[in-house]
Amino acid sequence: MDKRISDHSTPLLTNKDEIPPVTFVRKLWEENKMVWHIAGPSILISIFQYSMAFVTQTLIGHIGTLELAAVGLQNLVVSGISFGVMLGMATALETLCGQAYGAGKMRMLGIYLQRSWLILLGTSIPLTLISIFATPLLSLLDQNRDIAEVAGTYSIWMIPQLFMYALNFPMQRFLQAQSKVWAMACISFRVLAFHIPLSWFCIMKWGLAGAAGSLNLAWVLLVILQYAYIASGHCKDSWSGFSWLDFYDLLGFLRLSLASAVMLCLEYWYLMNLIVLAGLLKNAKIEVDAASICVRVSNELGAGNAAAAKFSVWVTVSIALVTQIAFALLIFFTRNNFPKLFTNNKDVMKHVSELAEFLCVTIFLSSIQPILSESTGMAVGAGWQGSVAYINIATYYLIGLPAGIYMGLILDYGLEGLWGGVIVGVGLQTIILLIMAWRTDWDKEI
C-alpha cells in the first residue's frame, strides 16, 4: 500500500464529517491523486501482460477460423482454469504481504513469497493434466472435434506458461505490497514490446507452433526480469535469499491460498462457460470465434482496477465508470471495424458486430465489479472472500448460467441468449456488492 495512504491517522471522510464544498473538492482531488498513484501503473501492468496473449490471438485470427477458435478455446478455457487457480492462490500473498509490510516485518515478505512459490509450483504439476488431456476433456464437453483437437495440441505446447504463472503472480503481489508497481510496469512494457514483433514473425513462419513458442518465451522473460529486479538489491529489506523457513507452516498458507482461489475462480470461470456453451451452438467455429474475441476485449479493457477502503471505493468506482463508459462508447461506434483486428472471416466479423451491445454492457459492469470483488478489490481488502463466494454461486451459477442456457439453447437465441444470462449474473452480483459497500461501517472495518 502507498505510504501516503497508510500514514493517514484518520480516514479522509467519515459519516459524521461536516465538510464544506471547497474542502470536499480538495479531498476528492487528493484521493484521486492517491488512487491513480497506485492504480495507474497497476492498470498498465495488467494491460501489458494481458496483451501478450491478446496480440498472439489477434495475429492467429488472420491464419484461419479454425485456428482462432482453437486458440480462443485454449486461452479462455484450458489455460483459463489454470490461470484462475494460480491467480486466486497468489491472492493470499496480497493479504499476508500487506500485513507484514504494515507491521514493519519486511523479512517476512520474502518468506511469504517463497512459500507461495512452493505451493503454486506444486499445484501446477497436477494442473498440467488438464492441458495434456485437453482434447478428450473438450470432446467430453461436446465441443467441435476439429476445434478440440487443435486446441488440445496447442494446450500441450503452452504447458510452460502454467509454471510461469506460478512464479509470476506471487512476485507481483510481493512487489505490489511494497508499492514497486512502476518497476513492474516498465518490465511488462519491455516484454510486450519484444513479444509483438517476435510473435508476428513466429506465427507467420511456423503458425500455431510459433505462437506457442513466442508466448511461452515472453512469460519466461517476464519472470526472469522480475526476479532479477528483486534479487539485484531493489528489495534488500524484504529479500535476503532463500531460507528453510519457507517450509514452515505450509499447510496454513495452503488453506489461505485455497480460500482466496475459490472466490476468484468462481468469477473467472463464469465467462469461461460462455466459450464452452458457444461450442454447443450451430456453426460452432463462428460462435466460438465471436465469443472468444468479445471476451478477450472485455477482459483487456476491464483489467487492472484497484480499490482502497471507504471513500476510495466510491472515488475509484467513479473513475472506473468514466473510463469504462468511454471504452464502451468506443467499442459501440467502431463495432463494424474493430473485429477486423482479429479475423478476416466476414461471418465472424458480422457476428462480433452484432454482439457489440452485449460487449458494451459487460464493459460497463466491469468498471464496478472488479473494484468490489476479485483479487484487488474491496472484498479481499475487507476479508469478505467467504461471503462473496456464496454470492457468486447464487448469482452466477444458480441464476445467471441457467438463464443463459435457457435463453441460448432452449429458446434458441444463440450466443446472444448465452451472453444475456452472463450479464444477468454479473449485474445481480454487482448490485448486491454495492449494497454491501453502502451499508458497511468502514470505520469499524478499518
Backbone torsions as a table, in degrees:
resi	resn	phi	psi	omega
1	MET	NA	144.1	177.7
2	ASP	-60.4	133.6	-178.2
3	LYS	-61.9	-30.2	179.4
4	ARG	-63.6	-29.2	177.9
5	ILE	-80.3	-44.4	-175.5
6	SER	-69.2	-21.7	-177.6
7	ASP	-81.8	-6.4	177.6
8	HIS	-62.3	123.9	177.0
9	SER	-78.2	-23.1	177.0
10	THR	-136.4	154.7	178.2
11	PRO	-62.2	157.9	179.0
12	LEU	-60.9	-43.3	-178.3
13	LEU	-137.2	146.5	170.9
14	THR	-129.0	167.9	-179.0
15	ASN	-64.7	-20.5	-175.7
16	LYS	-93.1	-9.1	-177.6
17	ASP	-64.4	140.7	171.9
18	GLU	-118.7	98.1	-170.2
19	ILE	-111.3	125.1	176.1
20	PRO	-64.9	157.1	-174.9
21	PRO	-53.6	-42.1	-177.7
22	VAL	-62.3	-43.2	179.8
23	THR	-65.7	-39.6	178.9
24	PHE	-61.4	-43.4	178.8
25	VAL	-61.8	-41.2	179.1
26	ARG	-64.3	-42.9	178.3
27	LYS	-63.2	-39.9	179.2
28	LEU	-62.6	-41.9	179.4
29	TRP	-65.6	-43.3	179.0
30	GLU	-62.4	-41.9	-179.5
31	GLU	-66.7	-38.8	176.5
32	ASN	-59.5	-43.6	-179.9
33	LYS	-63.9	-40.9	-179.5
34	MET	-69.4	-38.9	178.4
35	VAL	-63.6	-45.5	-178.0
36	TRP	-69.6	-27.4	177.1
37	HIS	-60.8	-34.8	178.0
38	ILE	-93.3	-47.5	-172.4
39	ALA	-71.3	-33.8	-177.2
40	GLY	-55.4	-61.5	178.7
41	PRO	-65.4	-30.1	177.8
42	SER	-64.6	-39.8	176.3
43	ILE	-62.8	-43.6	179.9
44	LEU	-62.1	-41.5	178.9
45	ILE	-59.0	-48.9	-179.0
46	SER	-63.2	-43.1	-179.8
47	ILE	-63.5	-46.1	-178.6
48	PHE	-62.6	-43.0	-176.9
49	GLN	-75.6	-38.2	174.0
50	TYR	-61.8	-35.6	-173.0
51	SER	-70.1	-17.0	177.6
52	MET	-62.8	-49.0	176.1
53	ALA	-71.3	-33.6	179.3
54	PHE	-60.0	-46.5	179.3
55	VAL	-63.4	-45.1	-179.3
56	THR	-60.6	-46.1	-179.4
57	GLN	-66.1	-36.8	179.0
58	THR	-62.8	-44.4	-179.6
59	LEU	-68.2	-38.0	-179.6
60	ILE	-65.5	-30.8	179.9
61	GLY	-58.7	-22.7	-179.9
62	HIS	-89.7	-1.8	174.6
63	ILE	-83.3	-47.9	-179.7
64	GLY	179.4	162.0	-179.2
65	THR	-65.7	-41.6	-179.8
66	LEU	-62.1	-45.2	-179.0
67	GLU	-64.3	-41.1	179.1
68	LEU	-64.0	-44.1	179.3
69	ALA	-63.3	-41.6	-178.7
70	ALA	-65.6	-45.2	180.0
71	VAL	-67.3	-39.6	176.6
72	GLY	-61.4	-40.9	178.7
73	LEU	-66.4	-43.7	179.2
74	GLN	-66.4	-44.3	-174.1
75	ASN	-67.2	-41.2	-173.7
76	LEU	-98.5	-12.3	-179.8
77	VAL	-115.1	-65.4	-176.7
78	VAL	-65.0	-57.6	177.3
79	SER	-67.3	-30.2	-179.6
80	GLY	-62.3	-35.1	177.6
81	ILE	-62.3	-48.9	-179.6
82	SER	-65.4	-41.2	179.7
83	PHE	-59.2	-45.9	-179.9
84	GLY	-62.4	-43.2	-179.9
85	VAL	-65.2	-47.9	-177.4
86	MET	-63.7	-48.1	-178.9
87	LEU	-64.8	-41.1	180.0
88	GLY	-64.8	-43.9	-180.0
89	MET	-67.2	-33.8	178.1
90	ALA	-68.9	-19.7	-179.9
91	THR	-62.4	-27.7	176.5
92	ALA	-58.2	-33.5	179.9
93	LEU	-66.4	-32.1	178.6
94	GLU	-61.3	-43.7	179.0
95	THR	-65.5	-50.1	-174.5
96	LEU	-69.2	-43.5	179.2
97	CYS	-65.9	-37.2	177.1
98	GLY	-62.9	-41.9	178.2
99	GLN	-65.4	-44.8	-178.7
100	ALA	-64.3	-40.6	179.6
101	TYR	-65.2	-43.2	179.3
102	GLY	-65.3	-31.4	-179.7
103	ALA	-86.1	-2.8	179.7
104	GLY	78.4	12.8	179.4
105	LYS	-94.3	72.3	-171.5
106	MET	-64.1	-35.7	-177.1
107	ARG	-63.0	-28.2	-178.8
108	MET	-67.9	-23.6	178.2
109	LEU	-60.5	-43.4	178.3
110	GLY	-66.0	-37.3	178.1
111	ILE	-65.4	-45.6	178.6
112	TYR	-61.7	-39.6	179.1
113	LEU	-59.1	-45.9	-177.7
114	GLN	-69.3	-35.7	175.6
115	ARG	-63.8	-40.7	179.6
116	SER	-64.9	-40.0	176.2
117	TRP	-57.7	-47.1	-178.1
118	LEU	-60.3	-46.1	-176.9
119	ILE	-67.9	-44.6	-177.7
120	LEU	-70.5	-37.4	176.5
121	LEU	-65.7	-39.2	176.0
122	GLY	-64.0	-37.8	178.6
123	THR	-69.3	-30.1	-178.0
124	SER	-63.4	-31.6	-175.3
125	ILE	-61.6	-53.2	176.7
126	PRO	-67.2	-26.7	179.7
127	LEU	-68.3	-21.7	177.4
128	THR	-63.2	-24.1	179.4
129	LEU	-61.9	-32.0	178.2
130	ILE	-63.2	-40.9	178.7
131	SER	-71.2	-41.4	-177.9
132	ILE	-63.3	-40.3	-177.6
133	PHE	-106.2	30.3	-177.1
134	ALA	-61.9	-41.6	-178.1
135	THR	-60.9	-52.7	177.6
136	PRO	-64.4	-32.5	178.5
137	LEU	-66.2	-43.9	178.9
138	LEU	-68.0	-35.6	176.1
139	SER	-65.8	-36.3	177.1
140	LEU	-63.2	-31.1	176.9
141	LEU	-83.6	10.8	175.0
142	ASP	66.0	34.5	175.9
143	GLN	-81.6	157.9	177.9
144	ASN	-54.0	131.3	-172.6
145	ARG	-62.2	-43.7	-179.6
146	ASP	-61.2	-44.6	179.2
147	ILE	-64.2	-43.9	-178.4
148	ALA	-61.5	-40.1	-178.8
149	GLU	-66.9	-45.2	179.1
150	VAL	-67.4	-41.4	178.5
151	ALA	-63.6	-36.7	178.8
152	GLY	-65.7	-42.3	177.2
153	THR	-63.3	-45.7	179.7
154	TYR	-63.8	-34.8	179.2
155	SER	-62.4	-41.1	178.5
156	ILE	-64.2	-41.9	178.3
157	TRP	-63.4	-26.6	-175.8
158	MET	-93.4	10.3	179.5
159	ILE	-57.8	-40.6	177.8
160	PRO	-54.3	-32.5	179.1
161	GLN	-60.1	-35.4	-179.6
162	LEU	-59.4	-45.0	-179.6
163	PHE	-70.7	-28.2	175.0
164	MET	-69.6	-35.0	173.1
165	TYR	-56.3	-44.7	-176.1
166	ALA	-63.6	-28.9	179.4
167	LEU	-91.2	-36.5	-174.2
168	ASN	-72.9	-48.9	-173.3
169	PHE	-61.2	-42.4	175.4
170	PRO	-62.6	-38.9	178.7
171	MET	-63.3	-37.6	176.9
172	GLN	-59.1	-48.1	-178.7
173	ARG	-65.1	-38.8	178.5
174	PHE	-59.9	-45.8	-178.8
175	LEU	-75.5	-35.9	178.5
176	GLN	-63.0	-37.4	179.8
177	ALA	-61.0	-24.6	-179.9
178	GLN	-103.5	11.4	179.0
179	SER	60.4	28.6	177.5
180	LYS	-93.0	52.0	-173.8
181	VAL	-82.4	-30.2	-179.9
182	TRP	-67.4	-33.8	177.4
183	ALA	-63.4	-44.1	178.1
184	MET	-64.5	-37.9	179.5
185	ALA	-62.6	-42.4	179.6
186	CYS	-65.1	-43.3	178.9
187	ILE	-62.4	-46.0	-178.5
188	SER	-63.0	-39.4	179.3
189	PHE	-64.4	-42.3	-179.2
190	ARG	-64.7	-40.9	178.6
191	VAL	-64.3	-43.1	179.0
192	LEU	-62.9	-42.9	179.4
193	ALA	-62.0	-34.2	176.3
194	PHE	-74.0	-36.5	-174.0
195	HIS	-71.4	-36.8	-173.8
196	ILE	-59.2	-56.3	-180.0
197	PRO	-68.2	-35.6	178.9
198	LEU	-63.9	-43.3	180.0
199	SER	-62.6	-43.4	178.7
200	TRP	-59.8	-46.5	-179.0
201	PHE	-63.0	-47.6	-176.5
202	CYS	-66.0	-40.2	-178.9
203	ILE	-69.8	-41.4	178.8
204	MET	-65.2	-30.3	-176.1
205	LYS	-92.2	-41.0	-173.1
206	TRP	-121.9	4.4	176.1
207	GLY	66.8	-135.4	-177.3
208	LEU	-61.3	-38.2	178.8
209	ALA	-61.7	-40.6	176.9
210	GLY	-66.1	-37.3	177.6
211	ALA	-62.0	-46.3	179.9
212	ALA	-63.9	-43.5	-179.0
213	GLY	-62.8	-45.7	-178.4
214	SER	-68.2	-38.4	-179.6
215	LEU	-69.9	-41.5	175.6
216	ASN	-60.4	-43.6	179.8
217	LEU	-61.8	-39.1	179.4
218	ALA	-61.6	-43.4	179.7
219	TRP	-68.7	-37.3	176.7
220	VAL	-63.1	-44.0	179.6
221	LEU	-63.3	-40.7	178.1
222	LEU	-59.6	-45.3	-179.9
223	VAL	-65.1	-43.6	-179.2
224	ILE	-62.2	-45.6	-178.0
225	LEU	-66.9	-38.8	178.6
226	GLN	-67.4	-42.3	178.2
227	TYR	-65.4	-38.9	178.3
228	ALA	-60.9	-38.8	177.6
229	TYR	-63.8	-44.1	-179.0
230	ILE	-65.3	-44.5	-173.0
231	ALA	-82.3	-10.0	-174.8
232	SER	-87.7	6.9	176.4
233	GLY	108.3	-5.6	179.1
234	HIS	-72.4	-17.4	178.9
235	CYS	-126.7	45.2	-172.7
236	LYS	-64.7	-27.9	178.8
237	ASP	-76.1	-27.9	-174.5
238	SER	-108.0	-14.0	-179.5
239	TRP	-126.2	114.0	179.0
240	SER	-122.1	21.9	179.0
241	GLY	97.2	-179.4	-177.3
242	PHE	-76.5	148.6	-174.6
243	SER	-142.4	152.7	176.0
244	TRP	-70.3	-15.1	177.2
245	LEU	-64.8	-15.0	178.5
246	ASP	-57.9	-30.9	-173.7
247	PHE	-88.9	-0.3	-179.0
248	TYR	-84.9	135.1	175.8
249	ASP	56.9	37.9	177.9
250	LEU	-65.8	-33.4	-178.5
251	LEU	-65.1	-43.4	177.8
252	GLY	-64.1	-39.3	177.8
253	PHE	-65.4	-38.2	179.6
254	LEU	-63.9	-41.7	179.7
255	ARG	-60.9	-44.2	179.4
256	LEU	-65.7	-38.8	179.2
257	SER	-63.5	-42.9	-179.7
258	LEU	-66.3	-40.3	179.0
259	ALA	-61.6	-40.9	178.8
260	SER	-67.9	-35.3	-177.6
261	ALA	-68.0	-35.5	-175.6
262	VAL	-59.2	-48.7	-176.8
263	MET	-62.2	-46.7	-175.5
264	LEU	-70.2	-38.9	-179.1
265	CYS	-63.5	-38.5	178.4
266	LEU	-59.9	-32.2	178.9
267	GLU	-80.6	-48.2	-174.1
268	TYR	-66.4	-39.5	-176.9
269	TRP	-74.3	-13.1	-179.0
270	TYR	-62.6	-47.3	177.0
271	LEU	-69.5	-28.3	176.6
272	MET	-59.5	-36.0	178.7
273	ASN	-61.4	-29.8	178.9
274	LEU	-62.0	-41.0	-179.7
275	ILE	-68.2	-43.4	-179.7
276	VAL	-62.1	-46.6	-178.8
277	LEU	-68.0	-30.6	177.7
278	ALA	-62.7	-29.9	178.2
279	GLY	-70.5	-10.7	178.7
280	LEU	-91.9	-8.3	-177.2
281	LEU	-82.9	168.4	173.7
282	LYS	-64.5	152.6	-177.8
283	ASN	52.9	56.9	-172.3
284	ALA	-55.5	-39.7	-178.3
285	LYS	-60.6	-44.7	-180.0
286	ILE	-65.7	-45.2	-176.5
287	GLU	-65.7	-44.5	180.0
288	VAL	-65.9	-41.8	177.2
289	ASP	-57.7	-50.7	-177.5
290	ALA	-62.1	-44.7	-179.0
291	ALA	-65.2	-43.1	-177.4
292	SER	-67.1	-37.2	177.0
293	ILE	-62.8	-48.8	-177.4
294	CYS	-65.1	-42.3	179.5
295	VAL	-65.3	-40.2	178.8
296	ARG	-63.5	-43.5	177.9
297	VAL	-62.3	-43.9	-179.8
298	SER	-61.6	-45.0	178.4
299	ASN	-62.3	-42.1	-176.9
300	GLU	-62.2	-45.7	-177.1
301	LEU	-76.9	-25.0	-177.7
302	GLY	-92.5	2.5	-173.2
303	ALA	-77.0	148.1	163.1
304	GLY	85.9	12.1	176.7
305	ASN	-70.9	142.9	179.2
306	ALA	-130.9	154.8	-178.1
307	ALA	-143.1	149.3	172.3
308	ALA	-114.5	-167.0	-175.6
309	ALA	-90.0	163.7	171.8
310	LYS	51.9	-116.2	-176.2
311	PHE	-58.8	-34.6	-179.1
312	SER	-61.5	-34.6	179.7
313	VAL	-59.0	-48.6	-176.5
314	TRP	-72.3	-36.2	176.1
315	VAL	-64.0	-44.6	-178.2
316	THR	-67.2	-39.5	176.1
317	VAL	-60.1	-42.3	-180.0
318	SER	-63.8	-44.4	178.1
319	ILE	-60.5	-46.2	-177.7
320	ALA	-64.4	-38.7	178.9
321	LEU	-59.8	-45.6	-179.0
322	VAL	-62.8	-48.4	-176.2
323	THR	-67.6	-42.3	-176.4
324	GLN	-73.6	-32.4	174.0
325	ILE	-63.2	-38.5	177.0
326	ALA	-62.2	-43.6	177.9
327	PHE	-63.5	-42.3	-179.7
328	ALA	-61.5	-42.4	178.2
329	LEU	-64.9	-38.3	178.1
330	LEU	-61.8	-44.6	178.6
331	ILE	-63.5	-42.9	-177.5
332	PHE	-63.4	-45.2	-176.2
333	PHE	-76.7	-15.8	177.3
334	THR	-111.3	21.0	-172.9
335	ARG	-61.1	-23.6	179.0
336	ASN	-91.4	-4.3	-175.2
337	ASN	-117.0	-40.8	-173.9
338	PHE	-64.1	-26.9	177.1
339	PRO	-61.4	-21.3	179.5
340	LYS	-65.2	-19.7	177.4
341	LEU	-65.8	-26.4	-170.4
342	PHE	-104.5	-26.9	-171.0
343	THR	-156.0	155.7	173.8
344	ASN	-100.4	-7.0	-176.7
345	ASN	-74.2	120.3	-175.4
346	LYS	-67.5	-33.3	178.4
347	ASP	-65.6	-42.5	178.4
348	VAL	-65.0	-45.8	179.8
349	MET	-58.8	-43.0	179.9
350	LYS	-62.3	-42.5	-178.1
351	HIS	-68.8	-39.7	176.8
352	VAL	-62.0	-41.5	178.6
353	SER	-61.4	-38.0	178.5
354	GLU	-67.3	-25.0	-178.7
355	LEU	-89.7	2.2	-173.7
356	ALA	-57.1	-40.1	-179.5
357	GLU	-62.2	-41.6	178.5
358	PHE	-65.2	-40.2	179.3
359	LEU	-64.1	-40.9	-179.9
360	CYS	-64.1	-41.1	177.4
361	VAL	-63.4	-41.6	179.0
362	THR	-63.3	-41.8	178.1
363	ILE	-63.1	-40.7	177.7
364	PHE	-60.8	-46.3	179.3
365	LEU	-65.4	-31.8	-179.7
366	SER	-71.6	-9.2	174.6
367	SER	-76.4	-22.3	-177.6
368	ILE	-107.1	-45.7	-171.0
369	GLN	-59.2	-44.0	-178.8
370	PRO	-66.8	-26.6	179.5
371	ILE	-72.8	-34.0	-176.8
372	LEU	-84.9	-24.3	180.0
373	SER	-138.8	-146.7	-178.8
374	GLU	59.5	-172.8	-167.2
375	SER	-72.5	-24.2	-177.4
376	THR	-110.8	7.1	-168.9
377	GLY	-95.4	-173.7	-175.7
378	MET	-61.2	-36.9	-176.5
379	ALA	-60.4	-41.8	178.7
380	VAL	-69.3	-42.9	-179.5
381	GLY	-62.2	-34.5	-178.5
382	ALA	-91.9	-3.5	179.3
383	GLY	74.9	34.3	-177.0
384	TRP	-99.1	19.3	-173.5
385	GLN	-53.6	-44.1	-178.4
386	GLY	-63.1	-46.3	-179.6
387	SER	-63.9	-42.8	-178.2
388	VAL	-68.4	-32.8	176.8
389	ALA	-59.7	-43.4	177.9
390	TYR	-65.8	-39.3	177.8
391	ILE	-62.7	-41.8	179.2
392	ASN	-62.3	-43.4	179.4
393	ILE	-59.7	-44.7	-177.0
394	ALA	-69.3	-50.4	-173.7
395	THR	-76.6	-38.3	-176.6
396	TYR	-83.2	-54.4	-166.7
397	TYR	-96.2	-21.4	177.4
398	LEU	-98.6	-21.5	-179.2
399	ILE	-117.5	-61.0	-173.6
400	GLY	-62.7	-50.4	-177.1
401	LEU	-65.1	-47.7	175.8
402	PRO	-59.9	-37.9	178.3
403	ALA	-63.1	-41.2	178.5
404	GLY	-65.0	-42.7	178.6
405	ILE	-63.0	-41.5	-179.3
406	TYR	-64.1	-47.2	-177.5
407	MET	-72.4	-39.0	-174.2
408	GLY	-79.9	-42.0	-173.5
409	LEU	-100.9	-40.0	-176.8
410	ILE	-84.4	-48.4	176.6
411	LEU	-80.0	-6.9	175.0
412	ASP	63.2	38.2	174.0
413	TYR	-84.7	-3.2	176.0
414	GLY	70.6	-147.2	-176.3
415	LEU	-62.5	-33.5	177.7
416	GLU	-61.0	-41.2	178.2
417	GLY	-66.5	-42.9	178.1
418	LEU	-60.4	-44.8	-178.3
419	TRP	-69.0	-33.3	176.2
420	GLY	-59.2	-40.1	176.7
421	GLY	-64.1	-40.6	177.0
422	VAL	-58.9	-44.5	-179.3
423	ILE	-64.2	-39.0	177.5
424	VAL	-58.5	-47.0	-178.7
425	GLY	-63.7	-47.4	-179.1
426	VAL	-65.4	-40.1	179.4
427	GLY	-62.2	-45.1	178.2
428	LEU	-62.6	-43.9	179.7
429	GLN	-61.5	-42.6	-179.6
430	THR	-62.5	-43.2	179.5
431	ILE	-61.5	-44.8	-179.0
432	ILE	-63.6	-43.6	-179.5
433	LEU	-67.8	-34.5	175.6
434	LEU	-63.4	-41.4	177.7
435	ILE	-63.7	-42.7	177.9
436	MET	-61.1	-43.0	179.9
437	ALA	-64.8	-39.4	-178.3
438	TRP	-67.4	-36.6	-175.1
439	ARG	-88.2	-6.9	-175.5
440	THR	-76.6	137.8	172.0
441	ASP	-86.0	97.6	-172.9
442	TRP	-70.5	-28.3	174.8
443	ASP	-60.4	-41.4	178.5
444	LYS	-68.6	-41.1	179.0
445	GLU	-61.4	-42.9	179.8
446	ILE	-63.9	NA	NA
